Amino acid sequence: MMAFTILGLDHVLLRIENKETMLDFYLNVLGCTQERQLDNLGLIQLRAGASLIDLVPTTSPLGQNGRGVPLQQHANLDHLCLRIEPFDEAAIRAHFAQHGYDIEASAVRYGADGFGPSIYVYDPEGNTVELKGPPLAQQAE
């Protein structure tokens, strides 16, 4: 029996090289809207329906946490986030431990539904998957 049910994709984070070109594409070609921008981190969050697309220039403070410049032969996706319910950390930890996976400590992070609990887990090839719980009461940014 599963410890949770996937409700949908919360957000994706793309590490980018050309901010202007990427913003033009996502805003003007795809029709996303800009939800917020955190210049101190180098994070631009775009609304895509019920989900977010995060753009992070590799030269920004947040972008420097990545694995170098995204190249055509390498993935430029930092992580994907799945919105789940319920968010029972003990049950989630037990579920992944049963399958031989370690997960990081939970933290409150911002996503498409606002601030809420989340946990990072890594797939067999090292890709990061964030499991995000329901939103908490409104918090200050």
C-alpha positions, 0 to 999 in steps of 0.5 A, a space after each residue: 500500500 502506498 503512503 501517499 497519492 500524487 496529485 500533480 506536478 507542483 513545479 519544475 526548475 530550469 537552470 538557464 543561460 540566457 534570461 531574456 530569451 527564456 523569459 521571452 519564450 515562457 512569457 510571450 510564446 507559451 503565455 505563462 505569467 510572472 508570479 514573483 522574482 527573488 533577485 537575491 537568489 536569482 529565482 524567477 517563478 512563472 505561473 503555468 496553469 496550476 503549476 510553476 516553472 522556475 527559471 534560475 540563471 546559472 550565474 545567480 546565487 541559486 544557479 551557482 548551486 547547480 552542476 555547472 553550465 547546462 549543455 545540450 548533452 546534459 540535462 538542465 533540469 534541477 529537480 521536479 516536484 510532485 504535490 502529494 497528500 497526505 504529507 505524513 513524514 514518518 510514513 513517507 520515510 518508512 515507504 522509501 526506506 522499505 525500498 532502499 532509498 534515503 531521503 533528506 530532512 524535510 523543510 518548508 519550501 515555496 511552490 505552486 500552492 504557497 509554502 508547505 512541507 517538502 522532502 527531497 529524494 533521489 532517483 536511481 540516476 541521481 535526479 532530484 524529486 521533491 515531494 511537496 505536501 499541502 500549503 501551510 497557513 499564509 506566511 511572509 516571504 
